[in-house]
């Protein structure tokens, strides 16, 4: 019956779209022109206007609309970004260039979780090791850019309501003049656990008798998040501006059905100060200074699960069988300058950041003895970079540069006795230490050739590095005989990415098309493995360096037709291989993409989208990764714009298809081993007011 409905409804909607009269949709044409002018095959962007038309709950979900980007689904929110098969610390995720880390060892709260869409104006993505201004952009960089107030009073209010009691509301107010400005905002979002395509809730993924099953009401909130922010800017001169901002976020009772535990709270503070001077003289184009600080307190436990009902829990006077409290903080600084040199521009800079990460675990199987899971780890990184861009004859543009970083790490609470008794006996390693230092260099050269006004070709060669993160080096969780222990490997080396890219961009008055291919050779790629130490027979999940390759490509296009009709399409593919073991890398998304048709006359719009993914049978046998079947779902939406008001409404997964994405299975050792199904039919409406 669903197939029959699909065969009837989809053509009918397309006929309606094609037959609709209307005026010139300048907004979409402007979008085509902007993307054609500014984007390269290794860069993408997403505006908040596009996000607000969707029911995306977080940045990871919103970025799935861009080719080459996917997300790891943990539950109703906090999707983790995946870029061309790389995730976690293999890519950088910033807000206004601020380095932010989550507190959870299981990445319950990835960096993008700690700011709200209502703060953001645009999201920029660099694919590959072509970001030299920040350390650690091994596979790419995602930077969310916050809103800037206009030079007048302004107000924005938005309310989204949807299935499963979804509420997402925000209000932003600002006032600006030539002298200065101030902007403040507040956002609140909550939802019950959503239904999947089979009619059950995401939190019902376990059998009722499973220790991982939930013992809470199905209509309990799956998350509740409050975010407030304020920032002010002062123009010291016409070309000199200083800006200071602060944000606080409190997330409560966030459910993660794919993990053993859920978060009771995440509390985040962010402070960012910038000073920018433009056009200081004929040689100095700009000077930028930045200082920032942020911190996250995180608490997770299994109080909402059946495992907390074990009689031994009450006998020990506890309400949980396991709990982890963690905190992290980051201090950072950057200074950079743009210099007009010859017919090109030279950018130079230095940066520094300090990070601390500490987590303590308690578990019933260890008689609630506190364990230094992340043993008060300090990271210090100092780096310098230089890059240069210049236009050459015959429509060529070349740019490139280099960066060098020195990083030191120290696990302050990791004693030699614990190293010898737990780490050495459970992983294959000797001469383990609680201190490490790393020095690495990265660089790239990129060449663009404007062959004709309509055709541009692009090539790039990049070298990117990133040091092992604190968890990969020093995490320590002794699980006794209950399960394999989870241990860092202090002998890890930095990962080196040697990548080559080719691309083409074709543009016209009413269309653009980006196509790109890449090949990445990863030396000492850090991956998770489960090994048995022959000398002791002990089993542990730990990290190891392997040589690996990633290759693939993306296709992205948009066309404008008469009668205000617009067609979009995208396609992406990545193939990953563990070259040491001659087997697939884990957590690699299969071939996936989307195609959509939109009618838009600036006052009204309607759109239908088909999202799809092939099956993935290339899985990592060492981690018992499971294959995933292919799927296709249909989304529809429509809306209107009236002066300061805008309205959008839609249904995602129109035919209530049951499906799972391949990346819904996480190789994290705290994962329960289940695949969390995606959301079924989902109805939403968004009403916005702008003044």
BELJO-V180394 format. One record per backbone hydrogen bond with DSSP energy under -1.0 kcal/mol. CO is the residue of the C=O (numbers start at 1). NH is the residue of the N-H. E is the energy in kcal/mol with one decimal. If there is no record, write none. Layout:
BEGIN
[[CO NH E] [CO NH E]]
END
This chain:
BEGIN
[[1 5 -2.6] [2 6 -2.3] [3 7 -2.2] [4 8 -1.5] [5 9 -3.3] [6 10 -1.7] [8 12 -1.5] [9 13 -2.7] [10 14 -2.1] [11 15 -2.4] [12 16 -2.1] [13 17 -2.4] [14 18 -2.6] [15 19 -2.0] [24 26 -1.4] [25 29 -1.8] [26 30 -2.7] [27 31 -1.9] [28 32 -2.3] [29 33 -2.5] [30 34 -2.9] [31 35 -2.4] [32 36 -2.2] [33 37 -2.1] [34 38 -2.6] [35 39 -1.6] [40 43 -2.1] [42 127 -3.4] [44 125 -2.7] [46 123 -2.6] [47 51 -1.6] [48 52 -2.6] [51 54 -1.9] [58 62 -2.1] [59 63 -2.5] [62 65 -1.5] [63 66 -2.0] [66 69 -1.6] [68 84 -2.7] [70 82 -2.7] [72 80 -1.6] [74 258 -1.4] [80 72 -2.3] [82 70 -2.7] [83 86 -1.9] [86 83 -3.2] [87 90 -1.9] [88 91 -1.4] [90 139 -2.6] [92 142 -2.8] [94 144 -2.5] [95 98 -1.9] [104 107 -1.6] [110 113 -2.0] [111 114 -1.6] [116 119 -1.8] [117 120 -2.1] [119 147 -2.2] [121 48 -2.2] [122 145 -3.5] [123 46 -2.2] [124 143 -2.8] [125 44 -2.1] [126 141 -2.2] [128 130 -2.0] [136 138 -2.2] [139 128 -2.3] [140 92 -1.9] [141 126 -2.9] [142 94 -3.0] [143 124 -2.6] [144 96 -3.0] [145 121 -3.4] [145 122 -1.5] [150 152 -1.9] [154 174 -2.7] [155 691 -3.0] [156 172 -3.1] [157 689 -2.9] [158 170 -2.4] [159 687 -2.6] [160 168 -2.4] [161 685 -2.4] [164 192 -2.8] [166 162 -1.7] [167 190 -2.4] [168 160 -2.3] [169 188 -2.8] [170 158 -2.6] [171 186 -2.1] [172 156 -2.9] [173 184 -2.6] [174 154 -2.6] [175 182 -2.2] [179 235 -3.3] [180 177 -2.5] [181 233 -2.7] [182 175 -2.2] [183 231 -2.8] [184 173 -2.6] [185 229 -2.3] [186 171 -2.3] [187 227 -2.5] [188 169 -2.9] [189 225 -2.8] [190 167 -2.6] [191 222 -3.9] [194 202 -2.2] [195 680 -2.9] [196 199 -2.0] [200 196 -3.1] [201 204 -1.7] [202 205 -1.1] [207 210 -1.8] [210 213 -1.5] [211 307 -2.0] [213 306 -2.5] [217 220 -2.1] [222 255 -2.6] [223 191 -1.3] [224 252 -2.8] [225 189 -2.0] [226 250 -2.8] [227 187 -2.9] [228 248 -2.8] [229 185 -2.6] [230 246 -3.0] [231 183 -2.8] [232 244 -2.5] [233 181 -2.5] [234 236 -1.0] [234 242 -2.5] [239 278 -2.8] [240 237 -1.4] [241 276 -2.9] [242 234 -2.9] [243 274 -2.6] [244 232 -2.7] [245 272 -2.2] [246 230 -2.5] [247 270 -2.3] [248 228 -2.7] [249 268 -2.7] [250 226 -2.5] [251 266 -2.0] [254 263 -2.3] [256 259 -2.2] [258 672 -2.3] [262 301 -2.4] [263 254 -1.7] [264 253 -2.1] [265 299 -2.0] [266 251 -2.7] [267 297 -2.2] [268 249 -2.3] [269 295 -2.0] [270 247 -2.2] [271 293 -2.3] [272 245 -2.6] [273 291 -2.4] [274 243 -2.6] [275 289 -2.6] [276 241 -2.9] [277 287 -2.3] [283 340 -2.9] [284 280 -1.2] [284 281 -1.3] [285 279 -3.0] [286 338 -3.0] [287 277 -2.5] [288 336 -2.5] [289 275 -2.3] [290 334 -2.3] [291 273 -3.1] [292 332 -2.4] [293 271 -2.8] [294 330 -2.6] [295 269 -2.2] [296 328 -2.1] [297 267 -2.4] [298 326 -3.0] [299 264 -2.7] [299 265 -1.3] [300 324 -2.7] [301 262 -2.8] [302 305 -2.0] [304 215 -2.4] [305 308 -1.4] [306 309 -2.0] [307 310 -1.0] [310 313 -2.0] [311 315 -2.0] [312 316 -1.3] [313 318 -2.4] [314 317 -1.8] [321 364 -3.3] [322 302 -1.2] [323 362 -2.9] [324 300 -2.5] [325 360 -2.5] [326 298 -3.0] [327 358 -2.5] [328 296 -2.7] [329 356 -2.3] [330 294 -2.0] [331 354 -2.8] [332 292 -2.3] [333 352 -2.5] [334 290 -2.3] [335 350 -2.3] [336 288 -3.0] [337 348 -2.1] [338 285 -2.2] [338 286 -1.5] [339 346 -3.3] [341 344 -2.1] [344 341 -1.7] [345 389 -2.0] [346 339 -3.8] [347 387 -2.5] [348 337 -2.7] [349 385 -2.5] [350 335 -2.5] [351 383 -2.6] [352 333 -2.5] [353 381 -2.5] [354 331 -2.4] [355 379 -2.7] [356 329 -1.9] [357 377 -3.1] [358 327 -2.6] [359 374 -2.0] [360 325 -2.1] [361 371 -2.5] [362 323 -2.6] [363 366 -1.3] [363 368 -2.9] [364 367 -2.2] [366 369 -1.9] [371 361 -2.2] [371 373 -2.2] [373 476 -2.4] [374 359 -2.2] [374 376 -2.5] [375 413 -2.2] [376 412 -2.0] [377 357 -2.1] [378 410 -2.0] [379 355 -2.6] [380 408 -2.4] [381 353 -2.2] [382 406 -2.4] [383 351 -2.3] [384 404 -2.2] [385 349 -2.1] [386 402 -2.4] [387 347 -3.1] [388 400 -2.1] [389 345 -2.3] [390 398 -2.7] [395 450 -2.9] [396 392 -3.9] [397 448 -2.9] [398 390 -2.6] [399 446 -3.5] [400 388 -3.1] [401 444 -1.8] [402 386 -2.3] [403 442 -2.6] [404 384 -2.0] [405 440 -2.2] [406 382 -2.1] [407 438 -3.1] [408 380 -2.5] [409 436 -2.2] [410 378 -2.9] [411 414 -1.5] [415 419 -2.1] [416 420 -2.5] [417 421 -2.4] [418 422 -2.4] [418 423 -1.1] [419 424 -2.7] [423 427 -1.9] [427 429 -1.4] [434 411 -2.6] [436 409 -2.8] [438 407 -3.2] [440 405 -2.6] [442 403 -2.8] [443 463 -3.3] [444 401 -2.0] [445 461 -2.4] [446 399 -2.4] [447 459 -2.1] [448 397 -2.6] [449 451 -1.5] [449 457 -2.6] [454 507 -2.6] [455 452 -1.6] [456 505 -2.9] [457 449 -2.7] [458 503 -2.6] [459 447 -2.8] [460 501 -2.7] [461 445 -2.2] [462 499 -2.7] [463 443 -2.1] [464 497 -3.6] [466 495 -2.2] [469 473 -1.7] [470 474 -2.7] [471 475 -1.7] [472 489 -3.1] [475 488 -3.2] [477 486 -2.2] [479 482 -2.2] [485 541 -3.2] [486 477 -2.1] [489 492 -1.7] [495 466 -1.5] [496 523 -2.9] [497 464 -2.5] [498 521 -2.9] [499 462 -2.8] [500 519 -2.1] [501 460 -2.2] [502 517 -2.7] [503 458 -2.8] [504 515 -2.5] [505 456 -2.5] [506 513 -2.1] [510 560 -2.6] [511 508 -2.5] [512 558 -2.2] [513 506 -2.6] [514 556 -2.7] [515 504 -2.6] [516 554 -1.8] [517 502 -2.3] [518 552 -1.9] [519 500 -2.2] [520 550 -2.4] [521 498 -2.6] [522 548 -2.5] [523 496 -2.5] [525 546 -2.3] [527 544 -2.3] [529 542 -2.7] [531 540 -2.1] [533 537 -3.6] [538 533 -2.5] [539 485 -1.3] [540 531 -2.1] [541 487 -2.6] [542 529 -2.9] [544 527 -2.3] [546 525 -2.5] [547 579 -1.7] [547 580 -1.1] [548 522 -3.1] [549 577 -2.4] [550 520 -3.4] [551 575 -2.6] [552 518 -2.5] [553 573 -2.2] [554 516 -2.3] [555 571 -2.3] [556 514 -3.2] [557 569 -1.9] [558 512 -2.0] [559 567 -2.1] [564 600 -2.1] [565 561 -3.4] [566 598 -3.0] [567 559 -2.8] [568 596 -2.6] [569 557 -2.5] [570 594 -1.7] [571 555 -2.6] [572 592 -2.2] [573 553 -2.0] [575 551 -1.8] [576 585 -1.1] [577 549 -2.0] [578 582 -1.4] [578 583 -1.4] [583 578 -3.5] [591 614 -3.1] [592 572 -2.5] [593 612 -2.3] [594 570 -2.5] [595 610 -2.9] [596 568 -2.3] [597 608 -2.3] [598 566 -3.0] [599 606 -2.3] [603 641 -2.7] [604 601 -2.2] [605 639 -2.3] [606 599 -2.8] [607 637 -2.3] [608 597 -2.2] [609 635 -3.0] [610 595 -1.7] [611 633 -2.6] [612 593 -2.2] [613 631 -2.3] [616 628 -1.9] [617 619 -1.1] [620 625 -2.2] [621 624 -1.3] [628 616 -2.7] [631 613 -2.4] [633 611 -2.4] [634 654 -3.5] [635 609 -3.0] [636 651 -2.5] [637 607 -3.1] [638 649 -2.8] [639 605 -2.2] [640 647 -2.8] [642 645 -3.2] [644 690 -2.5] [645 642 -2.7] [646 688 -2.7] [647 640 -2.3] [648 686 -3.5] [649 638 -2.7] [650 684 -2.2] [651 636 -2.2] [652 682 -2.4] [653 656 -2.3] [659 678 -2.7] [661 664 -1.9] [662 665 -1.3] [668 671 -2.4] [670 260 -1.5] [682 652 -2.6] [683 163 -2.2] [684 650 -2.2] [685 161 -2.4] [686 648 -2.4] [687 159 -2.4] [688 646 -2.1] [689 157 -2.4]]
END
